[in-house]
Amino acid sequence: MIAFLIQIHGNFDYAARLLGWIWRPRHSYVIGVNRDVEIPPAFVESLRHLENVILTHDVPVVWSGVSSIAAWLGAMRALLRNGRGWSWFVNITGADIPLKTPEYMADALHGFASNGLHDHVSAFDVTPRYVTFSANPTRGAAEMLAVRRDCRFIVHADAAAHFAETAVSPIIHPELRAGLHCVELAGHDAHYARPLYGFELEMRKAFFRRFPCRCGRGWVILSRATCEWLLAAPEAKEAYAVMQTFFSAEEMYFHTLLYAMPDKAEHINNNNLRFHKGHPETVTDAFLAELQADPSFFARKIEPGAAQAVLDWVESLCPPHPRFSGRNQIGLM
């Protein structure tokens, strides 16, 4: 059985449809809504009779911040507390598209497990490029790189060159993500970024001698045993403490930590079972044939207004369970 986390930042119409496609009585679900987003009352009411769905609304998730990891770990805790049996944790967003039925996913994951592959995490090696303060640090910071409507960057002057444009930033260059000190400003949808002090540089180098740096998309499939380990192991707590000031830590945490553990690494499939490894494509009808042929479980992310043929195909592939009447039940669409 699978435990799904659906992280929603808006568009409850589509998120309701997504839940209908993947909802089954035997699986478990956490719907995590960004604390700063107002939930339509009809959406809340529609979930009350679904005993296997947990709704959370307590984490202010900031794009590319450690709050994403906090939300994922919080969902694992909630799922483990609720007493239901499940074997795998799958995190998706409310804008993802299922390419397979939940029944197919469960059977496939059992097949992987029978071959010794329990976790599915796409990762690649990265050599960090560190940015340190100059001998005579410049004073002051400025807002830079407003590349997203939902996130701002306040950058120290000595790190400004790495945020002058997207092409030179840690958004594009993963080697810079562990090379800066970044703190998310919850409630402001912003990050503060600065160079490293000398002692921080030495701490990070020491950490990476034990946990070689790896990056990848934050979308993973983890076994229940791995989820339990992540919530209890000293190594996991240490990694969280160190990596919470990385840029885009959610694309490094599982990857760096799990691949460094010999008893975990040998059971990892370096494939997160996402279309194009979870790259945030704007999926339109032009992708239909490729989506139909792809062995992945999910794709991200849908552009509903330009993907009617994709939506029709998914509707026929994953019709809502009889207990879940989808759009009529949610009352939003």
Beta strands, then each sheet from edge to edge (+ up, - down):
strand 1: 2-8
strand 2: 28-33
strand 3: 53-56
strand 4: 88-93
strand 5: 96-98
strand 6: 119-120
strand 7: 124-125
strand 8: 141-148
strand 9: 151-156
strand 10: 181-185
strand 11: 190-194
strand 12: 214-215
strand 13: 221-223
strand 14: 268-269
strand 15: 298-300
sheet 1: 3+ 2+ 1+ 4+ 13-
sheet 2: 5+ 15-
sheet 3: 6+ 14+
sheet 4: 7+ 12-
sheet 5: 8+ 9- 11- 10+
end
